[in-house]
Amino acid sequence: MRHIAIIGSGPAGYYTAEAAQKQWGDDVRVDIFDMLPVPYGLIRTGVAPDHQSIKGVARRYEATALSENVRFVGNVMVGKDVTVEELQGLYDAVVLATGAPHDRKMDLPGENLPNVYGSAAFVGWYNGHPMFANLDPDLSGDTAVVIGMGNVALDVTRILSKTREEFAGSDIVAHALDVLDTSKLRRIVILGRRGPHQIMMTPKELGELSHLSRAAPRVDPQDLPEVGEDALLEPGLRKSVNHLRSFAAIPASHYGDVPIEIEFDFYASPKAILGDGKVTGVEVERTTVEAGRAVGTGETYVIPAGLVVCCIGYQTSRIPGVPFDDRAGRFPNDEGRILPGLYCVGWARRGPSGTIGTNRPDGFSVIEKIAEDIGAGAGKQGRPGFDALAQARGLDVVTFRDWKKIEAEEEARAREGAPREKFVRVEEMIAARGS
Ligand SMILES: Cc1cc2nc3c(=O)[nH]c(=O)nc-3n(C[C@H](O)[C@H](O)[C@H](O)COP(=O)(O)OP(=O)(O)OC[C@H]3O[C@@H](n4cnc5c(N)ncnc54)[C@H](O)[C@@H]3O)c2cc1C
């Protein structure tokens, strides 16, 4: 019998469990740990609340979770409640699938001013992550600056633009909906250091900006390269650039009809967040792109703004006793191997890149490596060993059955038309599982 501990119940964790089942069938026991009492990582707390069809992938993980040899061990933080070393003593392989939950710092003056947020915090707030439930952003200013040209920047912009009615059918949490209702925003500036050909935004997400009831996207036609140059782009990017071209063709008169303008500011590198006690603006330097890189021109200007959200990437959390690559912001590894018996997968292995599906081959690949390394298993204790340790330590473990009770409570208290109203505090989640 092989015993595998997977740390993190996001896509990478569940795909790795699925791969372990395919590899060994009944001859493996998998425990999936999560620091939260609820599973699925960024499927619950990252993927946008108005993209429910994408969140539906969790049903696939549930099939894995409900099988006899896979167990969810929620409400246990590895590195705090139990160490990696202890788990290595109990399991043949420990796989870190802990994601990349921290915002990459911009290292700009003023970055820590109130009402300046990283996307992990801001997205966590509207998606009900317990760590960010108290964020309470102030939306009373008329301008927000969203820094970054990827899909997370689009998610944040779209969420800031939508009306309450447009959130029908979503699982945006009530505290966020209430604050968004008070929004006085009239302008959202999406800031990118490079040009339209260097965006990381995908066509579907970009196209959604054309269908907002109270907001319209604006692109300066002068920022767009010659049409002929689009032919060199890969097809997805070409489609995205086509959307930008259609935004640039929106007649000026249309903007008078919608309260919020979403303005793409290309070739614009943030230099400082301005403010005194509260953010008042962003100082920006104009750039040009040379050989794909942004180069400052020395010309600067200020965008007055009352809210700034930085969507420039994420890094993995350190775990005591595990080597960490500071520059890359993740665990150093050779195809998933960190140290003997210790592996990583998903965003903890690769950094924040790719789609949900990219984590699947990653999970299968790490199980191949583990199969090469552990053979038939070393006769470790696995589950019973962890259960004894949890009991001795008084850990309040949340099981998958508990999660199903929490989920049922969340569904029962949903506002009309919504799939669920999430609990946003750990204590509420624990209470909802009942006795
Ligand atoms: C805002 C946002 C929107 C996105 N939208 C999409 C989308 O629409 N479509 C798409 O394809 N992809 C999307 N993605 C990407 C997708 O979410 C990731 O590819 C995927 O979630 C990465 O999976 P993971 O398992 O590596 O990490 P995660 O999903 O982050 O899971 C990590 C898990 O580990 C747990 N954990 C962390 N540390 C510990 C610890 N010490 N002890 C115990 N547990 C721990 C966390 O609680 C979490 O549950 C989005 C990402 C973000 C940030």
The ligand as an SDF file (V2000), in Angstrom:
LIG
                    3D

 53 58  0  0  0  0  0  0  0  0999 V2000
   -8.4340   35.5450  -10.0230 C   0  0  0  0  0  0  0  0  0  0  0  0
   -8.2090   34.2660  -10.7930 C   0  0  0  0  0  0  0  0  0  0  0  0
   -9.1260   33.8690  -11.7410 C   0  0  0  0  0  0  0  0  0  0  0  0
   -8.9020   32.6980  -12.4800 C   0  0  0  0  0  0  0  0  0  0  0  0
   -9.8200   32.3530  -13.4220 N   0  0  0  0  0  0  0  0  0  0  0  0
   -9.5810   31.2610  -14.1980 C   0  0  0  0  0  0  0  0  0  0  0  0
  -10.4930   30.9000  -15.2230 C   0  0  0  0  0  0  0  0  0  0  0  0
  -11.5150   31.5670  -15.4340 O   0  0  0  0  0  0  0  0  0  0  0  0
  -10.2030   29.8000  -15.9890 N   0  0  0  0  0  0  0  0  0  0  0  0
   -9.0540   29.0610  -15.7860 C   0  0  0  0  0  0  0  0  0  0  0  0
   -8.8090   28.0970  -16.5120 O   0  0  0  0  0  0  0  0  0  0  0  0
   -8.1800   29.3790  -14.7990 N   0  0  0  0  0  0  0  0  0  0  0  0
   -8.4080   30.4450  -14.0130 C   0  0  0  0  0  0  0  0  0  0  0  0
   -7.5240   30.7720  -13.0310 N   0  0  0  0  0  0  0  0  0  0  0  0
   -6.3450   29.9050  -12.8040 C   0  0  0  0  0  0  0  0  0  0  0  0
   -6.6690   28.6810  -11.9090 C   0  0  0  0  0  0  0  0  0  0  0  0
   -7.4290   29.1180  -10.8130 O   0  0  0  0  0  0  0  0  0  0  0  0
   -5.3590   28.0090  -11.4850 C   0  0  0  0  0  0  0  0  0  0  0  0
   -4.7690   27.4320  -12.6400 O   0  0  0  0  0  0  0  0  0  0  0  0
   -5.5360   26.9020  -10.4570 C   0  0  0  0  0  0  0  0  0  0  0  0
   -6.4090   27.2520   -9.4190 O   0  0  0  0  0  0  0  0  0  0  0  0
   -4.1750   26.5170   -9.8540 C   0  0  0  0  0  0  0  0  0  0  0  0
   -4.4120   25.3700   -9.0820 O   0  0  0  0  0  0  0  0  0  0  0  0
   -3.5450   24.9630   -7.8090 P   0  0  0  0  0  0  0  0  0  0  0  0
   -4.2010   23.7200   -7.3130 O   0  0  0  0  0  0  0  0  0  0  0  0
   -2.1090   24.9280   -8.1770 O   0  0  0  0  0  0  0  0  0  0  0  0
   -3.7090   26.1590   -6.7400 O   0  0  0  0  0  0  0  0  0  0  0  0
   -4.9750   26.6930   -5.9340 P   0  0  0  0  0  0  0  0  0  0  0  0
   -6.2150   26.6150   -6.7310 O   0  0  0  0  0  0  0  0  0  0  0  0
   -4.5750   28.0250   -5.4320 O   0  0  0  0  0  0  0  0  0  0  0  0
   -5.1240   25.7060   -4.6720 O   0  0  0  0  0  0  0  0  0  0  0  0
   -4.1910   25.7260   -3.6260 C   0  0  0  0  0  0  0  0  0  0  0  0
   -4.8560   25.1960   -2.3510 C   0  0  0  0  0  0  0  0  0  0  0  0
   -3.8480   24.9830   -1.3690 O   0  0  0  0  0  0  0  0  0  0  0  0
   -4.3350   25.3750   -0.1030 C   0  0  0  0  0  0  0  0  0  0  0  0
   -3.1630   25.6640    0.7420 N   0  0  0  0  0  0  0  0  0  0  0  0
   -2.2230   26.6240    0.5360 C   0  0  0  0  0  0  0  0  0  0  0  0
   -1.2810   26.5670    1.5040 N   0  0  0  0  0  0  0  0  0  0  0  0
   -1.6290   25.5590    2.3370 C   0  0  0  0  0  0  0  0  0  0  0  0
   -1.0520   25.0080    3.5170 C   0  0  0  0  0  0  0  0  0  0  0  0
    0.0950   25.4830    4.0340 N   0  0  0  0  0  0  0  0  0  0  0  0
   -1.6870   24.0010    4.1340 N   0  0  0  0  0  0  0  0  0  0  0  0
   -2.8460   23.5000    3.6290 C   0  0  0  0  0  0  0  0  0  0  0  0
   -3.4350   23.9740    2.5170 N   0  0  0  0  0  0  0  0  0  0  0  0
   -2.8330   24.9910    1.8700 C   0  0  0  0  0  0  0  0  0  0  0  0
   -5.2070   26.5850   -0.4100 C   0  0  0  0  0  0  0  0  0  0  0  0
   -6.1540   26.8490    0.6280 O   0  0  0  0  0  0  0  0  0  0  0  0
   -5.8630   26.1510   -1.7240 C   0  0  0  0  0  0  0  0  0  0  0  0
   -7.0800   25.4830   -1.4930 O   0  0  0  0  0  0  0  0  0  0  0  0
   -7.7330   31.9200  -12.2580 C   0  0  0  0  0  0  0  0  0  0  0  0
   -6.8170   32.3200  -11.2780 C   0  0  0  0  0  0  0  0  0  0  0  0
   -7.0470   33.4880  -10.5510 C   0  0  0  0  0  0  0  0  0  0  0  0
   -6.0500   33.9120   -9.5190 C   0  0  0  0  0  0  0  0  0  0  0  0
  1  2  1  0
  2  3  1  0
  2 52  2  0
  3  4  2  0
  4  5  1  0
  4 50  1  0
  5  6  2  0
  6  7  1  0
  6 13  1  0
  7  8  2  0
  7  9  1  0
  9 10  1  0
 10 11  2  0
 10 12  1  0
 12 13  2  0
 13 14  1  0
 14 15  1  0
 14 50  1  0
 15 16  1  0
 16 17  1  0
 16 18  1  0
 18 19  1  0
 18 20  1  0
 20 21  1  0
 20 22  1  0
 22 23  1  0
 23 24  1  0
 24 25  2  0
 24 26  1  0
 24 27  1  0
 27 28  1  0
 28 29  2  0
 28 30  1  0
 28 31  1  0
 31 32  1  0
 32 33  1  0
 33 34  1  0
 33 48  1  0
 34 35  1  0
 35 36  1  0
 35 46  1  0
 36 37  1  0
 36 45  1  0
 37 38  2  0
 38 39  1  0
 39 40  1  0
 39 45  2  0
 40 41  1  0
 40 42  2  0
 42 43  1  0
 43 44  2  0
 44 45  1  0
 46 47  1  0
 46 48  1  0
 48 49  1  0
 50 51  2  0
 51 52  1  0
 52 53  1  0
M  END
$$$$
